[in-house]
Structures are given as structure tokens and as C-alpha cells.
Amino acid sequence: MICKNWTARLKGLVKWEMYDWVIVGGGIHGCTIAASLLKNRKTEINRIKIIDPYPVPLYQWKKRTETISMPYLRSPGVHHVDVNPFSLKAYGKQSCSRDKFYGPYSRPSLSLFNAHSYAVFEEVELQKAWLKGCVEKIKKVNAAWEVQIDTGMRLRSENLVVATGTNNKVYTPEWGKELCVSFPNQAGHIFEDKVPPFIPPVAVIGGGISAAHLVIKLAQLFPGQVTQIARHENRVHDFDSDPGWLGPKNMRSYSQLQSDERRKLITEVRNKGSVPRELASRLKRLQKEGAFTIILDEVDSWEKKSSSIQLNLTHSNKTAEAKTVLFATGFSNSVMETDWLQELIHEHELQCANCGYPVIDESLEWCEHLFVSGPLAELELGPTARNIAGARKAAERIAGQR
Ligand SMILES: Cc1cc2nc3c(=O)[nH]c(=O)nc-3n(C[C@H](O)[C@H](O)[C@H](O)COP(=O)(O)OP(=O)(O)OC[C@H]3O[C@@H](n4cnc5c(N)ncnc54)[C@H](O)[C@@H]3O)c2cc1C
């Protein structure tokens, strides 16, 4: 095994390939930016590479949304991976599927959104740019960025985009970490690569939109055998930040602020742990029917009881028992605590704010020819940076100014 690894690394040392663009991360952000660069003729398919550990574009997006059986997106139909804002609407008109858009904001169905995304990727032949692997190191050599991948391969590129999302860092509360390690077949985070099988009775930890979708799914599969444990009642908001953050209404004053104030504002205005109205109503109905129970409390500790796990609650001093414990507790805010990213910052003296996130210019450039998207572009793009709307803004700015 060690020998094989070294052979790959030695091979990698002599393999040089130079590109116009390398994009690290093939999720919604990386692929939207790539499609925009190609459609705006800023590069050609044989001059760009997307590096991602998974075999196909949007792998993590698909896996996460399928795990919770999310039927519709939260965002409206104008937020998607293509350049033309009405592209998804037009695609929907031709599609023969029945449930295309939902409600007054025309939220697309997950299946329509995914089919449209792959149609856009097919149009630009994105798969030709795909390179499976995990980036381990980035450094500047002469005028090019050199990217080292865990397969041993290295490539060089004039421009580099870091679009690694939350760097696959999920958040599990402190009390649950040992539980997931000790009993991985019975407890785990729903956005980890390996999710435990859903064996009832099930406890879902968390009170946001992912927990809501998961509870609805499980309550239908195992009525009366699902318990949700959340710290608060459902917070009802149609979007995870006010639509004013998509345009000049809120962004004009935001752009006048210093980094610390921007970070404070992002934390304040994001409707974290919230659910749109229709999901809240659906949950209320299922709860009334007895399909699931909600406990408003926090878990303090756990104990293994034969084939079950007992959760000890903090405020009520009561307990809840389940065969499966699922954490729908979102992502960690330690995105910047990633070795290769920290090395890159130190070696190139890249500017970061007190919160640790990149200080970038309007074109999302961190230093010459190095661009960021998603959480890493938050201080510039504001509260919507992580969303699909943020991917579109990033694509516009990165492809627009080249
Ligand atoms: C369940 C769910 C539903 C959501 N619904 C909506 C919605 O309706 N509307 C909306 O606007 N937003 C939504 N979001 C938020 C956001 O739009 C999505 O999370 C989106 O997928 C983020 O895309 P991304 O490309 O930034 O991140 P990711 O999808 O996480 O993609 C990043 C990719 O980078 C890869 N990567 C990480 N490190 C490396 C490395 N070192 N080398 C190479 N590759 C690496 C990862 O493996 C991953 O494939 C939702 C999020 C979730 C979790």
C-alpha cells in the first residue's frame, strides 16, 4: 500500500499540466463558476480543470438532499447553475415532470433542479474537465499556481478558484461526538459520508430546515416512532436571509462596513435554524396526528441500554430512548481550520479578518489570480454567499472581470 502510494507520488513529480483555470471543489459553487467561464468564452474545456474527491459534479449536494428527501429547494427558480436567470424556468416548461415549481416563490423541485444542472453541465461538456482527487497543497511557482492532489498528481494553472464549501466539516454537539464514534451503526451526522441505517425508534437532533425535512420523511416511514429534540420551537422564515441581501437594498450599506462589522451583521441577519412556512405547517399537522413527538430541550449525555441509546435531557431531567440517533445539526464554523488553506495563507501572507475569513476585493480575488467562493467569499458577498444565489454572484464577478 505504502509502495503504491509512493509510486503514484513519484509519477506525480514528473507530470506537469498547465491550465487557464483550476477550480478546487465541484459542488454547486465550483460548477456554476466553471459553466459561467465556459459559456462566457473566458476559457475552453481543455484549458480548465475541476478537482473534487467525488466521481461526479454536485455529488455532496445530491447525497445530502436525498438523505433528507428534500422535495423542493428553499430558494426561488431564478437561483440555479446556469448563466441566464430564466434558464431553469424555460427548462421546466419543456420538462414533462408534474411537480416542477412550488408556491409563490416558484421554488423548483429537487428533481427538476438537478436535471437542469446536469443538462447545463452536459451542454458545456463539464465532465471532460473533471479530475477526481483531494487537493492537499497549493503554492505559487513563478507566475502559476501549483496544485498538489492526493493521487500524487500536480497541475499548474494561471488562475485558481477555491470553492470547497464548508470543507466537508459537519457540526456535531460535544456530547454526541463519542456516541457517533462508539456506535457508528446507531448514531451519526446525516451529512457525513456514512449515515447509520434508519432503524426505529429514531431520535433526530436539531431544529433547522434539514431536521424538518428529515423528521417529515421519518414520520411517514415510522409513524409514532420518531422524536425530534430541538432547543427551540420552529422559527418560521421563508428564506435563510431577507431577500434584500440579494441586491443593493441591503448590500450598498454593507459594502461600506469594515470586516468585523460585516461578520457581526452576517451572524445577526442569517435566519439560522429556521424553516419556511409550508414546512412548519406540515410538521404541526404530523405532530397533531401523533406521527412524531417534539421535545424542546437539550441533550446532556447518553447511556447505552441493551440495543438502545438513552438520551438524558438537560432542563426537564427526563430521558428519551432510541435505536438510531441522527444529528441534523448543520456545519461547523471551523471552515478555515483546514491545513492546506492555513499553509496557503501563511506562505503567501494572505489577508484574513479577525474572524479568520479571507479579506477579498470586489472580484473575489484574494491575491493576484486566486479567487474564492462560498463561505470564503462571505465578507464580500454578505449573508447569501453560501447559497445558490452566492454561487451565481461569484460566477458573475469571477468570469465577468477576466
Ligand atoms: C440539505 C441542504 C439543502 C440546501 N438547500 C438550499 C437551497 O434550496 N437553496 C440555496 O440557495 N442553498 C441551499 N443550501 C445551501 C447551499 O447552496 C448548498 O449547500 C450548496 O450545495 C453549497 O455548494 P458548495 O459548492 O459551496 O459546497 P459543496 O456542495 O459542499 O461542494 C464543495 C465540494 O468541494 C469538495 N472539496 C472540499 N475540500 C476539497 C479539497 N481539498 N479538494 C478538492 N475538493 C474539495 C467537497 O468534497 C465538495 O464536493 C442547502 C444546503 C443543504 C445542506
The ligand as an SDF file (V2000), in Angstrom:
LIG
                    3D

 53 58  0  0  0  0  0  0  0  0999 V2000
  -29.6370   19.9160    2.5370 C   0  0  0  0  0  0  0  0  0  0  0  0
  -29.3100   21.2720    2.0040 C   0  0  0  0  0  0  0  0  0  0  0  0
  -30.2320   21.9780    1.2790 C   0  0  0  0  0  0  0  0  0  0  0  0
  -29.9100   23.2410    0.7680 C   0  0  0  0  0  0  0  0  0  0  0  0
  -30.8540   23.9070    0.0430 N   0  0  0  0  0  0  0  0  0  0  0  0
  -30.5470   25.0990   -0.4920 C   0  0  0  0  0  0  0  0  0  0  0  0
  -31.4880   25.7950   -1.3030 C   0  0  0  0  0  0  0  0  0  0  0  0
  -32.6140   25.3630   -1.5180 O   0  0  0  0  0  0  0  0  0  0  0  0
  -31.1140   26.9960   -1.8380 N   0  0  0  0  0  0  0  0  0  0  0  0
  -29.8810   27.5390   -1.6210 C   0  0  0  0  0  0  0  0  0  0  0  0
  -29.5930   28.6220   -2.1370 O   0  0  0  0  0  0  0  0  0  0  0  0
  -28.9790   26.9010   -0.8370 N   0  0  0  0  0  0  0  0  0  0  0  0
  -29.2680   25.7080   -0.2810 C   0  0  0  0  0  0  0  0  0  0  0  0
  -28.3350   25.0590    0.5010 N   0  0  0  0  0  0  0  0  0  0  0  0
  -27.0520   25.7320    0.7890 C   0  0  0  0  0  0  0  0  0  0  0  0
  -26.0080   25.6730   -0.3510 C   0  0  0  0  0  0  0  0  0  0  0  0
  -26.5000   26.2380   -1.5220 O   0  0  0  0  0  0  0  0  0  0  0  0
  -25.6030   24.2780   -0.6690 C   0  0  0  0  0  0  0  0  0  0  0  0
  -25.0360   23.7170    0.4760 O   0  0  0  0  0  0  0  0  0  0  0  0
  -24.5790   24.1730   -1.8120 C   0  0  0  0  0  0  0  0  0  0  0  0
  -24.5080   22.8210   -2.1640 O   0  0  0  0  0  0  0  0  0  0  0  0
  -23.2010   24.6800   -1.4510 C   0  0  0  0  0  0  0  0  0  0  0  0
  -22.3700   24.4280   -2.5460 O   0  0  0  0  0  0  0  0  0  0  0  0
  -20.7800   24.4170   -2.4650 P   0  0  0  0  0  0  0  0  0  0  0  0
  -20.2940   24.1300   -3.8110 O   0  0  0  0  0  0  0  0  0  0  0  0
  -20.3160   25.6700   -1.7970 O   0  0  0  0  0  0  0  0  0  0  0  0
  -20.4290   23.2820   -1.4180 O   0  0  0  0  0  0  0  0  0  0  0  0
  -20.4320   21.6790   -1.5350 P   0  0  0  0  0  0  0  0  0  0  0  0
  -21.6920   21.1890   -2.1410 O   0  0  0  0  0  0  0  0  0  0  0  0
  -20.0730   21.1800   -0.1730 O   0  0  0  0  0  0  0  0  0  0  0  0
  -19.2560   21.3720   -2.5570 O   0  0  0  0  0  0  0  0  0  0  0  0
  -17.9120   21.5790   -2.2310 C   0  0  0  0  0  0  0  0  0  0  0  0
  -17.1110   20.4690   -2.8560 C   0  0  0  0  0  0  0  0  0  0  0  0
  -15.7220   20.7210   -2.6030 O   0  0  0  0  0  0  0  0  0  0  0  0
  -15.1130   19.4950   -2.3010 C   0  0  0  0  0  0  0  0  0  0  0  0
  -13.8600   19.6880   -1.5630 N   0  0  0  0  0  0  0  0  0  0  0  0
  -13.6880   20.0130   -0.2580 C   0  0  0  0  0  0  0  0  0  0  0  0
  -12.3670   20.0320    0.0350 N   0  0  0  0  0  0  0  0  0  0  0  0
  -11.6990   19.7140   -1.1120 C   0  0  0  0  0  0  0  0  0  0  0  0
  -10.3270   19.5710   -1.4540 C   0  0  0  0  0  0  0  0  0  0  0  0
   -9.3510   19.7470   -0.5550 N   0  0  0  0  0  0  0  0  0  0  0  0
  -10.0050   19.2290   -2.7300 N   0  0  0  0  0  0  0  0  0  0  0  0
  -10.9630   19.0520   -3.6700 C   0  0  0  0  0  0  0  0  0  0  0  0
  -12.2890   19.1850   -3.3940 N   0  0  0  0  0  0  0  0  0  0  0  0
  -12.6520   19.5030   -2.1300 C   0  0  0  0  0  0  0  0  0  0  0  0
  -16.1720   18.7790   -1.4710 C   0  0  0  0  0  0  0  0  0  0  0  0
  -15.9240   17.4040   -1.3950 O   0  0  0  0  0  0  0  0  0  0  0  0
  -17.4310   19.1090   -2.2610 C   0  0  0  0  0  0  0  0  0  0  0  0
  -17.6620   18.1530   -3.2650 O   0  0  0  0  0  0  0  0  0  0  0  0
  -28.6320   23.8040    1.0200 C   0  0  0  0  0  0  0  0  0  0  0  0
  -27.7070   23.0880    1.7660 C   0  0  0  0  0  0  0  0  0  0  0  0
  -28.0300   21.8170    2.2430 C   0  0  0  0  0  0  0  0  0  0  0  0
  -27.0050   21.0780    3.0350 C   0  0  0  0  0  0  0  0  0  0  0  0
  1  2  1  0
  2  3  1  0
  2 52  2  0
  3  4  2  0
  4  5  1  0
  4 50  1  0
  5  6  2  0
  6  7  1  0
  6 13  1  0
  7  8  2  0
  7  9  1  0
  9 10  1  0
 10 11  2  0
 10 12  1  0
 12 13  2  0
 13 14  1  0
 14 15  1  0
 14 50  1  0
 15 16  1  0
 16 17  1  0
 16 18  1  0
 18 19  1  0
 18 20  1  0
 20 21  1  0
 20 22  1  0
 22 23  1  0
 23 24  1  0
 24 25  2  0
 24 26  1  0
 24 27  1  0
 27 28  1  0
 28 29  2  0
 28 30  1  0
 28 31  1  0
 31 32  1  0
 32 33  1  0
 33 34  1  0
 33 48  1  0
 34 35  1  0
 35 36  1  0
 35 46  1  0
 36 37  1  0
 36 45  1  0
 37 38  2  0
 38 39  1  0
 39 40  1  0
 39 45  2  0
 40 41  1  0
 40 42  2  0
 42 43  1  0
 43 44  2  0
 44 45  1  0
 46 47  1  0
 46 48  1  0
 48 49  1  0
 50 51  2  0
 51 52  1  0
 52 53  1  0
M  END
$$$$
